């Protein structure tokens, strides 16, 4: 119906990416990220494909994306220990914190793997109207510091990449999902060991 009404396929994909980000936000248990991760990875890759190639069959892939995210949402809904749609509330006292204080607490929450707190702090920062560049830098840094599985870590960067490209009206949801995924997805072993090794060698 959207295509028949004249909506651009790339803009429809923007909306599907927002829906995929919502699936990440509704993920609960650390072990339940597989569907939300892989669904978003497909949407990100499809965005690159649309922006790079004029392939005659690329419209078909848009239907695959919509179906993928629909199934991912249904899977998460029917899997125990997921959150569903919830209201995001600011931490107590956060309304009086400066942008720097919010970012410091956000970084600490991300590295401590406190996913819901990281989402709440990101939402508070956005709601206060602070400069978004430092927020994006904080989210990007955390995405590459935590974990030792690049296949998972790259999802945080993919969400930020799409945030810069999307024209969707609710694009802030991509930043909220980035905070959720970075702190929430399954880590293996000491999630900061790799970062510590590199930072020591490179004197970061």
Phi, psi and omega in degrees: 000320179296317179295318181293333180276358175102005178293140179289135180305321181295326178287328174296319178298323175305316181293322178296323177297322177296318177298320179295322176297323178296324177298321176298315182297332181270001177283139182251278185298145181305328183277001186258014186274352189303310182293317181292325178295307186290329175297316180290324179300320177297315181298320179294316180295322179293324175300316177299318182297315180296323182280349186249326187234149171255063185280136185295340183251013186292337179298328179299324183291336176295321178292325176297317180298313180298318179294319181301311183289326175300313180294323178297317179296318179294319179299314181295322180297325184264004180258130181300153173072022169262164193267328190073183180285128182227155175281132179269123181243144181289148174298151179304130178084353186295334181298335181265002181278148176285169178299321179295317179297319178297317181292322178297317179290324177296313179301317179298318180293320179297314183286336177272002177064037176262085191296311183295322178294320179298320178295315181297319179291322177297316179296321179295317179299314180295317182295333180280350178077023180288164177303129186278339182302312178296327177296313180297321178297317179297316179295319180294317180298315180296324182298328182264351178272323185273146174083170179221029177232096185304331179298327177275318184297327184292342179297323178298322179286327178296319178297321178289323177300315181289329176301322181287337186259332190292154172246010180294143184290336183254040187293342177300337179298333177294322179290320177297317179293327178297315178297317180299311184291316183301317181276335191262334187291160183300127175252160181237122181068211178284112189287352178246003183299313182300315179298317180297320179297313180293318182294327178293314182293322183266003178055046179277000000 
